[in-house]
Amino acid sequence: MGLDDLPPELLQIILSYLDGRPASIVKLYEEPTATSADSAHQPLKNFSQVCDRYRSLSIPSLFRFSTVQLHESILQQSDVGEFHGLVPLYNIVQDFLEFVIKQDLSQRVQSLVISTTYVVDADTLLLSASHPARKMGDLWTSIFSVVRPHAITISAPPSTLAFLTSCVIDRTDEWAFQMHRHTLQLRISADILRINYPEPKQTNTLFQIVPWTHCILNEGSSIQVYNTYQYDAMVQPSVLYKFLHRDATLRMLMSLRSFDYVAIFPLQGQLDTLLSFLFILPNLQRVTMQLAPQKQNRILEDASRVQRSLHSDLWMELETVFFLIAVDLVHKSYCSINELICYDYQQEALWETLSRGGNLMSKHWQTIEDGHWKRIDPS
């Protein structure tokens, strides 16, 4: 008996073993690149291309983790006045949604990734922030009217990420950071999904459409800014500033229970902004951080990226950042955070620094394992 002789029920069981974790999840803590959503290992997709029968059997699983690529060449073809690029953006998304409806996949799509290299210009970004309800709200409403994703991931240049989330970012020092891509992921916890999928709201922003419980923000490398004079005074382009300075945005994110922040050698000023935001979220319980390059990331060996940056400046700034985190967690006893995970314990160069931070927190926080602390219940 060959594979073609098996009944569809058995083939579906076999297919479940080919359906692995997507690249958008596996690479979430790596430095964001244009290929972050791509995977060289795609057994399920390969199986679906064998014949029509295998294709029809694979479709329900094949699009469980969907990616919409917004190609720069297409977005640049439009000239629609104040919102250059928005019409083709709508068209691309609508094409995807029509496919989902035609293939009866509305209940199958669990995760949606929107990925692009397109850089939104300053005028478009300013105008989109002035009229978010009229523009971006329609886009997200149309998506959630067809699919009910457990997670939404946007991987794009900082200005485009701000555009897609109706945020305003400070682009004054953008030239110094040369950040090509940030990644934002919003997720709903499994305990909520087990009860029922929340009814999407008619709203003007992604942040408010459903009660997200988990957020991951990966802002990539800040190493380029260390080449500039008085780098410590530079302001990184980031959606975090909108989170902190807009009361409406804060209300939208009150449901967050956990927040993961990933960066490579971020400046102290950026961590100040991050912590100020995290400390005022009333339901936030767990914070995870990764602030140094992963072992497989060879950025410090790349002369074209390091340029004139001194390694000593990079590590010294990171030590200051970790000290800031430890001090704030000790003194901000009113905040709801009760668990801290730091993946940087994988870096031998940071063991001593993180151990000192752990010692500073020891009266109020218990060490579960290296890089993992929980707040001690005062009762």
Stockholm file with secondary structure:
# STOCKHOLM 1.0

chainA/1-379         MGLDDLPPELLQIILSYLDGRPASIVKLYEEPTATSADSAHQPLKNFSQVCDRYRSLSIPSLFRFSTVQLHESILQQSDVGEFHGLVPLYNIVQDFLEFVIKQDLSQRVQSLVISTTYVVDADTLLLSASHPARKMGDLWTSIFSVVRPHAITISAPPSTLAFLTSCVIDRTDEWAFQMHRHTLQLRISADILRINYPEPKQTNTLFQIVPWTHCILNEGSSIQVYNTYQYDAMVQPSVLYKFLHRDATLRMLMSLRSFDYVAIFPLQGQLDTLLSFLFILPNLQRVTMQLAPQKQNRILEDASRVQRSLHSDLWMELETVFFLIAVDLVHKSYCSINELICYDYQQEALWETLSRGGNLMSKHWQTIEDGHWKRIDPS
#=GR chainA/1-379 SS CCGGGSCHHHHHHHHHHHCCCCHHHHTTTSCCCTTTTCCSCCHHHHHHTSCHHHHHHHHHHHTSEEEEEECHHHHTTCCCGGGTTHHHHHHHHHHHHHHHHHTTCTTTCCEEEEEECCCCCHHHHHHHHHSTTTTHHHHHHHHHTTCCCSEEEEEECHHHHHHHTTCCCCCTTHHHHCCCCEEEEEECCHHHHHHCCCCCCCCSSHHHHSCCCEEEEEEEECGGGGGSTTGGGCCCCCTHHHHHHCHHHHHHTTTCCEEEEEEESCCHHHHHHHHHHHTTCTTCCEEEEECSCCTTCCGGGCHHHHTTCCHHHHHHHHHHHHHHHHHHHHHCTTSCCCEEEEGGGGCGGGHHHHHHHHHHHTTTEEEEETTEEEECCCC
#=GC SS_cons         CCGGGSCHHHHHHHHHHHCCCCHHHHTTTSCCCTTTTCCSCCHHHHHHTSCHHHHHHHHHHHTSEEEEEECHHHHTTCCCGGGTTHHHHHHHHHHHHHHHHHTTCTTTCCEEEEEECCCCCHHHHHHHHHSTTTTHHHHHHHHHTTCCCSEEEEEECHHHHHHHTTCCCCCTTHHHHCCCCEEEEEECCHHHHHHCCCCCCCCSSHHHHSCCCEEEEEEEECGGGGGSTTGGGCCCCCTHHHHHHCHHHHHHTTTCCEEEEEEESCCHHHHHHHHHHHTTCTTCCEEEEECSCCTTCCGGGCHHHHTTCCHHHHHHHHHHHHHHHHHHHHHCTTSCCCEEEEGGGGCGGGHHHHHHHHHHHTTTEEEEETTEEEECCCC
//
